[in-house]
Each structure stands twice: as structure tokens, then as C-alpha cells.
Amino acid sequence: MTRERARIERLLWRAGFGPRPGDVDRLAARGLEKAVDELLDPSGPQLSGSPPRIDGKPLDPRNVWADDILWWLDRTVRTRQPLAERMTLSWHDHFAVSNASVGDVRLMLRYYASLRRGSLGRFRDLARAMTLDGAMQVFLDLANSSDESPNENYARELLELFTLGVNNGYDERDVREAARALTGFTFDYDTKRFAYDRKRHDGGLKSVLGKRGRFEPLDIVDLAIARPEHARYLCQKLWGYLSPRTCPPRLLDRMVRAYRDSGTDVRPPLRLALTHPALYADLDEPHQVKPPVVYVAGMLRATGRGVERQEWRWVMGGMGQEPFYPPNVSGWEGDEAWLTTGTVRGRYVAAQVALGDEIREGSIAQTQTPAQALRSALEATGHPWCSPRTMSVLRGYARRSVAGRDEGWQVKHYWPERQRVLRHLLLAGPDAQVC
């Protein structure tokens, strides 16, 4: 693989959900800069192909248990705008809301739509949209927080997680005063209607982040984003979604300036990150652990499959990441935390589900050589990255697994078995877990 093709493949994994067949060749011909431009400025339909059917029925996230998880997974598999969809998932981790607490899929689908609309735009607009979002207001007790009893949950997370970072430019008084400004939102649990009641808003003077005024809810978002600590915190988060390694200081400085100069548009700093050599260091030694959603979507995209098996409903949980159900308001830990004794087994099972049972006993002729068997497995799995050591092990297995097995029943069983194992190792082995 040429260096340019290797860079494009990493780009598609880090800024999307892995390549579809032909993607790497097409974008490598254009070059990295133009490939990044295409990702940052998507056009045309968001999804390719037809929606999946499970047991003959379309997904129904509003009425069928766990179909909400499969609905989002399907969007990552069929997306034609991979960076926008990947950033939607990243913002879900940043502005984490869980339906385990909200208990209303309709609200969660609206929440998804807000994240998707703001995925490649101005962070200020997205943060304001999240403040007004119904699922968020229920999740962090912003709805029905009143002047008589202001709830501090959303104010605290807005400063601590969403805009500034832990203990980074604010104190407890800022949280209390911000909570006063964020009062007035209401939610009727019977009619499921959200509203804003000015009579329940604290209209008094507040002191927040060094400013004094009769602040209203969205003013708090603007005050937090205006703080000098915000841009660096947010740009570090953006880099962290792309790489587990520390962002080079000069690159971070450039990202911060670009973010500020653009009025909090995330595309300029993303472009700097996605075209920087640091993101493409050690191409022959991938070091970012694929999040489970990325891992599964990448397998299905590479093999031309869709979300068409009900097993995905529990497989995603076994790997530790279910869209719409982050573990808490801090989102998922990520990186090496994705790999535990339990979740690694989940990934093994995920590859098994992705491959299915299409290779039948007796379906492969005895004339297939070890080299042909490995080549067939690579083609079927989308030619995933493999280290030289892994390729050596696979070649050895392709030879030894059928050596001396010449009887009819052995050929019927072991030749297909060799192909199943090769494909499974390519999709579930150590090399497949990183990008």
C-alpha cells in the first residue's frame, strides 16, 4: 500500500467509519487535502441504499425495543457523509444524554437530529440547541427548574463538561448564579410539552464568569464560550476524538486561533487536524482503538453488509457502546478502556455475527491453494490492515489447517472452515481493533 493510500485509509477510520470498497482508491487519486475538503463539506444524500429489514420488518425505533440502537448503527453503516455522522457520534459523547434516564425515544430522536444538524457548524449554535433540547432538559433537570428552586445540574455540566472543563475558569458561585439564569423552562409530563415560562425565571441580577447582568438562559452559553479557556478546551476535545496522543502544541495553538477567528465554527480546526502530519504518524503501527460503533460499522461497510440481524441489539451492549445509552453525563471513557476481557469477547462475537453463515460445508474445492484462500478472505473482508507478523501467521495457518486432510469428508469440512477462520481472524484479530 502506498503512503497516500495509507493516509486516506486512516483518515476514513479516524474521521468516519472506515472505507467502503473503492473509497481509498478514489480519494487517494484526489489527494489528502481534497479528500478532507470533501469530508468537511458534504453534499448529496446522507445515506446510501435502502433501510434494513429485520425478520421482514423495517426498523421501528419509536415502538420496538432496541430498534433505536440499530437505527443509529444503520446510519453509520449507510452514511455518505462520514465525517458529519462521526461528529454526530462524537457530540453525543460530548453532550451525553441517555435514554435510560429520559425514557422517551421520540425525544432522543429529536436530540439526534439536533446533533446531526450541528455536527459540522458553529459550536455556539450547537451548545445553544442542546440547552433548548427536550431530552437534555429532562436528563439534566433543566426542565422545571424555577426561580424558587433553581436546579444546578445543567449549569454545572455546561461549564464543567460542555464548554470549559473541570475547574477551568469557573467556581461554585458561577455554577449557582448560572443555575439562576437557566430557570424558566417547563415540561408537562402528561402532555409531553416543553415551554418557557418567564414568570418562573429568575430575572434578578447575577454574577457569572466575571460578568454582571440580568442574564437569561442562552446568555450563559455565550458567556462560557467567550471565556479564554473555552477554545483550547474544545479544540483539545476535537483532537482527542481523532487521536489518543497529545496534540502537538503548535497545532493546538493554530486550531484555537482558527476556531476563535471563525466564530466557533469547528470545520477550520478540524481541517488543520485532519491535514496535519501528526495524525498520520506511525501508519504501520495503528494506535487508536476503534470505538465499538466504529468497529461494527467499519466491518459492515467493508463487507457490503447492513444492519439486518437482530443479534446486533445485544452485541452492541456486549462491546460497551450503545448509541442513545452512554453510561453517564461524561460519556464513554474511550481509547484503551474499550478493551476489557468482556468487551474483547464482544468484538469476537460481533465479527461472527457480521460474517454470518454464508460459507457452507462442501462449498470450497480442494484445489484452492493456501495463497488463494488468504486472498479470498482478504477480498471478502475489505482488505483490512494487517501487520507483517499477522500476515505471516495467517499464511502459516492457511497451509497447516488443511495439510494432510485429503479424505472426502475432510475436504468438505476443513476447506470451508479454513475460509471461515481466516475471515474471522481478519475482522476480530488484534490488528482489526486499531486504526
ZAPAFI-584505 format. One line per 8 residues: number of its first residue (from 1); their letters; for each residue y negated, z, x of C-alpha. Coordinates in steps of 0.001 Angstrom, whole numbers, plus 500000, padded with zeros to 6 digits. Example, Ala and Ser with C-alpha at 12.3 -4.5 7.8 and 13.67 -1.06 7.14 Angstrom:
BEGIN
1 = AS = 504500/507800/512300 ~ 501060/507140/513670 $
This chain:
BEGIN
1 = MTRERARI = 500000/500000/500000 ~ 496571/499057/501352 ~ 493925/501743/501747 ~ 491826/500214/498951 ~ 494732/500276/496529 ~ 495492/503866/497556 ~ 491873/504861/496880 ~ 491938/503218/493463 $
9 = ERLLWRAG = 495189/504950/492572 ~ 493700/508332/493497 ~ 490562/507501/491517 ~ 492611/506728/488410 ~ 494525/510008/488703 ~ 491534/512218/489501 ~ 489137/510553/487049 ~ 491663/509653/484378 $
17 = FGPRPGDV = 495343/509920/483527 ~ 496909/507664/486109 ~ 497162/503873/486178 ~ 498816/501564/483737 ~ 500784/498658/485224 ~ 498278/496230/486721 ~ 495321/498660/486771 ~ 495421/499310/490517 $
25 = DRLAARGL = 495571/495615/491431 ~ 492758/494701/489032 ~ 490373/497414/490169 ~ 491238/497084/493865 ~ 490167/493452/493645 ~ 486778/494640/492383 ~ 486390/497418/494941 ~ 485860/501157/494597 $
33 = EKAVDELL = 482145/501075/493754 ~ 482565/498661/490850 ~ 485677/500493/489681 ~ 483660/503719/489481 ~ 480876/501913/487619 ~ 483422/500690/485064 ~ 484717/504209/484511 ~ 481224/505674/484160 $
41 = DPSGPQLS = 480022/503016/481723 ~ 482980/502304/479413 ~ 482775/499692/476692 ~ 485013/498242/474026 ~ 487696/500062/472023 ~ 488527/503613/473046 ~ 492276/503209/472511 ~ 494886/500529/473091 $
49 = GSPPRIDG = 497925/499752/470980 ~ 498944/501324/467705 ~ 499072/505026/466827 ~ 502518/506538/467378 ~ 505009/507374/464675 ~ 507462/510250/464881 ~ 510551/510043/462662 ~ 508859/507094/460981 $
57 = KPLDPRNV = 505703/509010/460100 ~ 502221/508835/461638 ~ 500742/511913/463264 ~ 499004/514160/460751 ~ 497134/516807/462772 ~ 495462/518336/459714 ~ 498671/519071/457851 ~ 501656/519047/460238 $
65 = WADDILWW = 502227/521907/462649 ~ 501583/520957/466313 ~ 500548/517404/465478 ~ 497071/518337/466698 ~ 498501/518754/470213 ~ 500317/515411/470001 ~ 497210/513738/468564 ~ 495152/514663/471626 $
73 = LDRTVRTR = 498006/513829/474007 ~ 498261/510406/472383 ~ 494587/509761/473067 ~ 495087/510468/476763 ~ 498016/508046/476871 ~ 496368/505175/474986 ~ 492826/505585/476271 ~ 490993/502544/477584 $
81 = QPLAERMT = 488135/504784/478729 ~ 489966/507150/481077 ~ 487022/508979/482652 ~ 485386/509677/479286 ~ 488683/511024/477962 ~ 489388/513008/481137 ~ 485925/514574/480995 ~ 486571/515461/477348 $
89 = LSWHDHFA = 489594/517433/478517 ~ 487549/518969/481337 ~ 484784/520021/478930 ~ 487489/521550/476740 ~ 488352/523713/479738 ~ 484670/524461/480381 ~ 483659/525158/476762 ~ 487069/526594/475953 $
97 = VSNASVGD = 487844/527141/472265 ~ 491339/527919/470953 ~ 492682/527216/467523 ~ 494851/530311/467960 ~ 491668/532211/467063 ~ 489807/529631/464979 ~ 492768/528842/462726 ~ 491294/525619/461342 $
105 = VRLMLRYY = 492422/522236/462686 ~ 489605/520443/460889 ~ 487050/522468/462812 ~ 488934/521822/466044 ~ 488941/518063/465456 ~ 485179/518180/464968 ~ 484924/520196/468163 ~ 486923/517491/469959 $
113 = ASLRRGSL = 484567/514835/468567 ~ 481552/516716/469924 ~ 483140/516977/473361 ~ 484065/513287/473330 ~ 480583/512151/472314 ~ 479018/514190/475091 ~ 481657/513590/477734 ~ 479522/511252/479867 $
121 = GRFRDLAR = 475999/512161/478866 ~ 473417/514851/479326 ~ 474851/518328/479760 ~ 471857/519773/477916 ~ 472811/517774/474816 ~ 476452/518839/475081 ~ 475593/522530/475537 ~ 473296/522405/472501 $
129 = AMTLDGAM = 476023/520645/470485 ~ 478509/523341/471476 ~ 476088/526041/470316 ~ 475938/524381/466911 ~ 479665/523613/466742 ~ 481570/525372/463982 ~ 484751/526054/465959 ~ 482725/527524/468801 $
137 = QVFLDLAN = 480675/529680/466415 ~ 483839/531111/464904 ~ 485624/531512/468238 ~ 482822/533459/469919 ~ 481492/535266/466835 ~ 478176/533428/466757 ~ 478524/532743/463041 ~ 477218/535689/461002 $
145 = SSDESPNE = 475530/537319/463998 ~ 472379/538733/462418 ~ 469130/540415/463347 ~ 470589/543709/462109 ~ 473728/543409/464256 ~ 473486/540713/466955 ~ 476856/539837/468482 ~ 476719/539339/472256 $
153 = NYARELLE = 479907/537290/472732 ~ 478415/533806/472728 ~ 475294/534848/474628 ~ 477431/536335/477384 ~ 479725/533318/477745 ~ 476816/530885/477533 ~ 475317/532477/480636 ~ 478487/533583/482433 $
161 = LFTLGVNN = 480759/530578/481930 ~ 478887/527665/480409 ~ 475617/527452/482355 ~ 475086/529881/485261 ~ 478296/531503/486475 ~ 479342/535120/486761 ~ 476455/537428/487768 ~ 474437/534420/488856 $
169 = GYDERDVR = 470773/534768/487878 ~ 471016/536979/484794 ~ 471675/540617/483894 ~ 472821/542639/480899 ~ 469342/542726/479408 ~ 469269/538934/479423 ~ 472555/538925/477501 ~ 471250/541370/474900 $
177 = EAARALTG = 467965/539527/474462 ~ 469683/536138/474300 ~ 472003/537509/471598 ~ 468940/538406/469514 ~ 467633/534847/469836 ~ 471010/533414/468816 ~ 471097/535173/465432 ~ 470892/533457/462060 $
185 = FTFDYDTK = 473964/531232/461943 ~ 476201/531852/458932 ~ 479694/530864/457846 ~ 481190/531305/454394 ~ 484936/531783/454857 ~ 485635/530857/451215 ~ 483691/527589/451066 ~ 484070/526860/454799 $
193 = RFAYDRKR = 480367/526057/455028 ~ 478121/526678/458007 ~ 474392/527189/457683 ~ 471369/528704/459353 ~ 469547/531488/457554 ~ 466148/532157/459076 ~ 465999/535468/457221 ~ 468946/536675/459321 $
201 = HDGGLKSV = 467357/535508/462575 ~ 465557/537954/464817 ~ 462110/536422/465068 ~ 460651/539057/467388 ~ 459546/538700/470976 ~ 462362/538523/473528 ~ 462505/538510/477315 ~ 465206/536165/478565 $
209 = LGKRGRFE = 465721/534968/482142 ~ 462207/535861/483175 ~ 460527/534226/480164 ~ 458995/535888/477121 ~ 458644/534406/473651 ~ 459875/534248/470087 ~ 462928/532313/471145 ~ 465284/530592/468715 $
217 = PLDIVDLA = 468944/529704/469328 ~ 468651/526423/471190 ~ 465816/527776/473307 ~ 468388/529937/475092 ~ 470348/526860/476137 ~ 467205/525291/477565 ~ 466187/528479/479371 ~ 469593/528797/481012 $
225 = IARPEHAR = 469709/525162/482086 ~ 466193/525429/483537 ~ 467284/528204/485905 ~ 467675/527062/489539 ~ 471219/528486/489633 ~ 472451/526192/486870 ~ 472541/522796/488565 ~ 474521/523990/491574 $
233 = YLCQKLWG = 476975/525900/489382 ~ 477556/522911/487113 ~ 477931/520429/489983 ~ 480458/522713/491670 ~ 482437/522722/488417 ~ 482301/518917/488259 ~ 483619/518642/491807 ~ 486264/521260/491064 $
241 = YLSPRTCP = 487706/519104/488295 ~ 488051/516239/490788 ~ 489309/518105/493860 ~ 490790/521521/494690 ~ 488989/521508/498040 ~ 485499/522854/498737 ~ 482780/520328/498064 ~ 481048/519203/501287 $
249 = PRLLDRMV = 477651/520978/501381 ~ 475609/517782/501827 ~ 477415/516095/498964 ~ 476833/519112/496732 ~ 473123/519053/497580 ~ 472960/515366/496644 ~ 474837/515976/493408 ~ 472456/518792/492465 $
257 = RAYRDSGT = 469384/516620/493108 ~ 470856/513714/491159 ~ 471726/515992/488255 ~ 468254/517501/488098 ~ 466443/514178/488560 ~ 468473/512603/485735 ~ 467613/515306/483217 ~ 471135/516840/483334 $
265 = DVRPPLRL = 472991/513523/482969 ~ 476430/514133/484509 ~ 477017/510499/485456 ~ 474829/510384/488614 ~ 476523/513403/490244 ~ 479923/512138/489136 ~ 479209/508787/490734 ~ 478308/510471/494014 $
273 = ALTHPALY = 481524/512497/493914 ~ 483768/509596/492921 ~ 482489/507334/495705 ~ 482405/509977/498462 ~ 484935/509754/501330 ~ 485852/513427/500878 ~ 487577/512626/497586 ~ 489810/510120/499373 $
281 = ADLDEPHQ = 490761/512218/502384 ~ 494458/512511/503204 ~ 495585/509697/500929 ~ 499037/510006/502443 ~ 499152/513720/501551 ~ 498037/514217/497911 ~ 496882/517785/497331 ~ 495715/518184/493739 $
289 = VKPPVVYV = 498332/519491/491309 ~ 498321/517367/488184 ~ 497438/519364/485063 ~ 500298/519144/482542 ~ 498389/516848/480170 ~ 497573/514522/483065 ~ 501154/514700/484333 ~ 502670/513746/480974 $
297 = AGMLRATG = 500061/511137/480087 ~ 500493/509577/483516 ~ 504255/509315/483101 ~ 503941/507706/479703 ~ 501214/505299/480828 ~ 503211/504255/483900 ~ 506430/503678/481946 ~ 504802/501970/478956 $
305 = RGVERQEW = 505889/504659/476518 ~ 503972/506523/473854 ~ 503946/509932/472185 ~ 506822/509076/469885 ~ 509176/512035/470242 ~ 508810/515357/468505 ~ 510024/517144/471648 ~ 506508/516867/473091 $
313 = RWVMGGMG = 505479/519589/470636 ~ 507270/522244/472666 ~ 507428/520531/476059 ~ 503646/520851/476487 ~ 503858/524579/475910 ~ 506647/524855/478467 ~ 504338/523395/481100 ~ 501481/525736/480268 $
321 = QEPFYPPN = 498848/523446/478736 ~ 498480/522655/475062 ~ 495261/520885/474029 ~ 493328/522903/471430 ~ 495023/526088/472700 ~ 493560/527268/476028 ~ 494671/530796/476941 ~ 491180/532318/476703 $
329 = VSGWEGDE = 487463/531548/476873 ~ 487766/530963/480638 ~ 490118/528033/480047 ~ 493123/527290/482236 ~ 493403/528530/485821 ~ 494471/525130/487152 ~ 495418/523860/490610 ~ 498356/525787/492137 $
337 = AWLTTGTV = 498509/528080/489103 ~ 500046/525160/487213 ~ 503235/525541/489256 ~ 505393/528559/488477 ~ 509138/528950/488228 ~ 508857/528472/484484 ~ 506392/525599/484331 ~ 508185/523612/487042 $
345 = RGRYVAAQ = 511247/523632/484836 ~ 508987/522459/482013 ~ 507937/519481/484123 ~ 511571/518671/484848 ~ 512246/518648/481103 ~ 509096/516585/480464 ~ 510368/513807/482721 ~ 513708/513943/480931 $
353 = VALGDEIR = 512003/513536/477561 ~ 509814/510706/478862 ~ 512802/508758/480156 ~ 514928/509258/477059 ~ 518488/507970/476956 ~ 517986/504235/477301 ~ 520422/503792/480193 ~ 523828/503685/478556 $
361 = EGSIAQTQ = 527234/504175/480111 ~ 528549/500871/481469 ~ 525133/499201/481370 ~ 524817/498563/485132 ~ 527084/496254/487103 ~ 528977/497311/490204 ~ 527221/494522/492115 ~ 523915/496416/492083 $
369 = TPAQALRS = 523171/497430/495666 ~ 521520/500740/496645 ~ 518300/498874/497515 ~ 518335/497121/494143 ~ 518955/500417/492360 ~ 515966/502062/494033 ~ 513767/499041/493422 ~ 514744/499059/489746 $
377 = ALEATGHP = 513920/502766/489465 ~ 510544/502283/491128 ~ 509647/499427/488796 ~ 510709/501414/485728 ~ 508552/504408/486710 ~ 505416/502511/487687 ~ 505872/502667/491474 ~ 504706/506289/491860 $
385 = WCSPRTMS = 503514/507562/495221 ~ 506344/508783/497452 ~ 506198/510218/500936 ~ 508306/508554/503654 ~ 510601/511576/503651 ~ 511174/511302/499905 ~ 511905/507579/500160 ~ 514454/508302/502876 $
393 = VLRGYARR = 516156/510905/500686 ~ 516218/508533/497711 ~ 517721/505723/499780 ~ 520409/508088/501023 ~ 521230/509219/497502 ~ 521357/505627/496258 ~ 524056/504946/498849 ~ 526100/508138/498655 $
401 = SVAGRDEG = 526136/508584/494877 ~ 528417/505597/494296 ~ 530208/505338/497630 ~ 533963/505033/497168 ~ 533753/505067/493366 ~ 535382/501750/492588 ~ 537591/502512/489611 ~ 536509/501113/486285 $
409 = WQVKHYWP = 535638/504417/484663 ~ 533697/505462/487754 ~ 531611/502301/487784 ~ 530950/502723/484067 ~ 529601/506241/484612 ~ 528229/506614/488152 ~ 526239/503382/488387 ~ 524078/504232/485324 $
417 = ERQRVLRH = 523988/507873/486421 ~ 522523/506822/489757 ~ 519724/504989/487971 ~ 519004/507924/485664 ~ 518806/510340/488588 ~ 516583/508063/490687 ~ 514116/507633/487850 ~ 514119/511319/487081 $
425 = LLLAGPDA = 513517/512254/490712 ~ 510630/509802/490924 ~ 508976/511345/487871 ~ 509874/515023/488344 ~ 510249/515491/492080 ~ 507692/517295/494281 ~ 505724/514133/495060 ~ 505186/513468/491360 $
433 = QVC = 503368/516779/490857 ~ 500355/515922/493010 ~ 497741/513210/493169 $
